[in-house]
Amino acid sequence: MIQCAAILGSGFGLYGYLPALIKCGAKEVLLPQRYREKFSVRQELQDFSNKIHWVADEKVALAQADGMVTALRPDMQAEYIALCLEAQHIKYLLLEKPLAPSPAEAITLFDALVASGKYVRIGYIFGFLAWSESLASFLKKEAPQTGTLTIHWHFMAHHFQNDVATWKRDHAAGGGVLRFYGIHLIALLAAMGYSEAVQSTLFTDRGDVASRWSATFTGASVPPCIVDVDTCTDTLLFQIEYSEAGRVTTLVDLPDPFSEMKVPEHGLDRRIPLLVKLCESFNVDSRHIYPWYRATLDLWSDVECMITSAR
């Protein structure tokens, strides 16, 4: 487990990974000095200040740490992964999704990380949610392949709601409805045995920016799955249904994927318990995790090869 972690990223890195690492037993967290201002205004994080060691910059942090946590834009994350591959003292990497701006780049980086012998975990956290475990059980025990699974995920992304120009709305930068949001579902489906995309459509109904994505997935011993992700709607919906012979069974019906998580005290982010589980997964043999990660990247690549555009 990480004892001294360098966190790169002053957003989710601070309000997500910082508390999670400390709750998991990290003895020290290294943060660049330029994060101080953002940290100081996050009142919910002040109880963790005694575990923080402030350093000059990211490179100094990496030079002193045995683990790296990145919560950066994908192209920057890819650059720091390359640096860590050359640093023998960095043994643990907690990486955000997507791993890189494109699936091809992500596969190259992941294969290099596995070959290096480092311990890698990627922020695919849907699998730690109770509804995900129930879905996996349903697919394994109850769902005949003659039916169809449908996943609807609708919400208003922050960058659309506030008209913010950010990489998170830019497909080429590793953002957007597919690469930033849809990758969660791709990872989920890869874990459940889906291995092929037979249809994938990006809807560009906001100029040249895709706000909606739909796709159909298949795999051995699982029913076809239709995914519909809309990031520019006032509707809040995360729903999973199974239909077979005209009968529809609702498996999940929530406002969003994380609705089942309790709102923590002191204003902490409700996803922190999931990040704690992600950190704790370093105790699991990587040979049980890496095939899933690679299957996720391969399925993502398949999705992108199938992409068509619509308005």
Helices and strands as residue ranges (DSSP letters): E 4-8, H 12-12, I 13-17, H 18-23, E 28-32, G 33-35, H 36-40, G 43-51, E 52-55, H 58-64, E 67-70, H 74-85, E 92-95, H 103-116, E 119-122, G 126-128, H 130-141, E 148-156, H 158-161, G 167-169, G 171-173, H 176-176, I 177-182, H 183-191, E 196-203, E 212-219, E 222-230, E 232-244, E 247-254, G 265-267, H 272-280, G 281-283, G 286-288, H 290-305, E 307-310
